[in-house]
Amino acid sequence: MNYSQSGLVEELYSIKHAMYCLQTGIANNGTLIARPKIVTGAIVLSGGKVSVDIIKKNYYERLEDGWPEILLFLDAGIVTIKDIYEGYIDIYRAGEDALLVFMKELLKILSYRTSEINGGFYLDNYLFAMRSIEFDTIEYPLTRPPYGQRGI
């Protein structure tokens, strides 16, 4: 495996899959690694009226592939955070803290997807105020497994 093109998570999964194949006698045909097909983060600097109703009316059919994992509407003070594994989007009305919420989520995703990291991501521990930010949730149907890795 080319280490420059894979992360630590993918490499560990490949090793775990190879061990499983050895234990069970199943042929190891390799590991399929799929990269994200959507944008991780995006920022709308001005404008951006967003609500549950607007998203459901205009974007519901495209939420799985056409909506970024983290989207900041800076002017409106709103952050949307998508859970690609469970199929839902949280819409946070964070106001002046919107940029902080966006950066926290972006750093969390980047630290998870990076193998070159020193220690864990601890910003969540310091943001107690976020627990009081109001949010709504939109669930959407998943049409296929999320990207990631799986044995083949």
N, C-alpha and C positions, 0 to 999 in steps of 0.2 A: 504494500500500500504506500502511496506517495504521501508522506507526512505533511508536505507543504499544501496539499489540497484537501486534507481531511482534518477534522478536529479530534480532540481527545475522546469525546463521547463516541464518535463513530468508530474509532480504533478499539475502544473497550468493548463496544457492542460486537464488533467483528471477532474479537478474541472470545467473548462469551458465547457467540454463536458457534464458533469452531469447537469449543469445549463441549457444548451440547451435542453437536454432531458426533464427536468422538465417543461420548458416553452412551448415546442411543444407537449408534451404528448407522445413522442417516448420512447420506452423501452430502458433503459440504460443497455447494455450488457457488459459494461466495456470499457477499452481502451487497444488497442494493442500497445505495445512498442517494437520496433525492434532495436537491437543494430547494430553498424556498422559491415559490412561484409568485409571491406577492411582495409588495414593498414592506419593509420592516417598520419604518417611521416616516411621517410626513408632517409638514407644518403649513397651515393656512394663515398667512399673516394678517389679512384684514377680511372682514365679512365672515361668512360661515355661520349662517343660521342653521342650527342642527337641533333636532329633537327626535324622540322615538318615532313620532308620526312621520316626519320628513324622511327619515332613513327607511322605514318600512314601505312608504309609498314610492320612493324614487330609487332605492338601492337594494331592496331585500333580495331580489333574484341574483345579485352579484356580490353579496357580502362575503362569500367564501373565497372567491378569487380576486375580486375587484376592490376590496377595502383593506387598507394597511393595518398591520397589527397594532400600531400606536399612531393616532392622528391628533394633532394639536390644532385647535381653532384659537389662535392667540388672542385676537380681538374679543372674541366671545367668552374666553376663559373656560373653554370646554375641552376635555380630553376623552377620546374614545380608546378603549383598550380591548383588543380582540383575543379571545382564547381559542386558538386554532385547533386544540385537541378536543374541547368540549362543545364547540359551536355556539358561542355567544359573544356579544359585545357589550361592555359596560360603558355608559356615557356619564362621565364625571363632570359636574358643574363646579369646577375648582376655583373660578374667579382669578384673583391675583396669584394663586398658587399653581395655576395651570402649567406654567413652564417647568416648575419643580416636579410636578407629578409626571409630566412627559419625560423629563430627563431621568427620573428614577426608574421608570419602566424601560426606557431605552437602554440604560446602563445594565439593568437586570438581564434583559434579553442578550445583550452583547457579551456579558460575563458568562452566561450560560453557554453561548455558542463559540467561545474562544478557549483554546487550549493553553494559551500563554497568559495565565492569570496567577496572581499572588494572593492566595486566600480567597474567601468568599465575598459576596456582595452584602454589605451590612447597612446600606442607607435606609432600608425599611425600618431598622431598629430605632432610627432617630426621627422618623417622621410620624410621630404619634398624632399630630394634627390631622393627618389624612383620614383617619378613621371617622372624622366628623363631616367629610365632604359627601354631599348628596350625589346619588347616582341612580340611573335606570339601567335595565338590562334588556337586550334584545336577543332572543334565541333564533338561530337559523339552522336549517338541516344541513348536515355534512353529507356530501355525495360520494366521498371517497376517504380513505385514511389520510391524515395529515402527512405532510412531508416529514422526512426523518430517515430512519433506517429499518430494514427488516431483512431477515434471512431468506435466502431463496434456494 
